Amino acid sequence: MADKAKHGDFISQLTSPGWRLIPTGIDPAIEGTLEDMARAAHERKRSGKHHGVIQRAEDSLELEAFQLEQLWWHLGLPT
């Protein structure tokens, strides 16, 4: 089993492209940098929707809810 990515690994990848936000419901998936996806997931949560799932497109690395909340905190977004 592969090691889980650490918070610092995600911080170092905030500006890297190749990430995808897969929302629940009928909203379409979007792609961009990890920071773009974290901000989009935060906006979904703020508007009362499920934050969705963020994956790295190339290998389907998926952030857990706790990892996503840590990124929001790092970006100064309220949780």
Secondary structure by P-SEA (a helix, b strand, c coil): ccccccaaaaaaaccccbbbbbbcccbbbbbccaaaaaaaaaaaaaacccccccccccccccccaaaaaaaaaaacccc
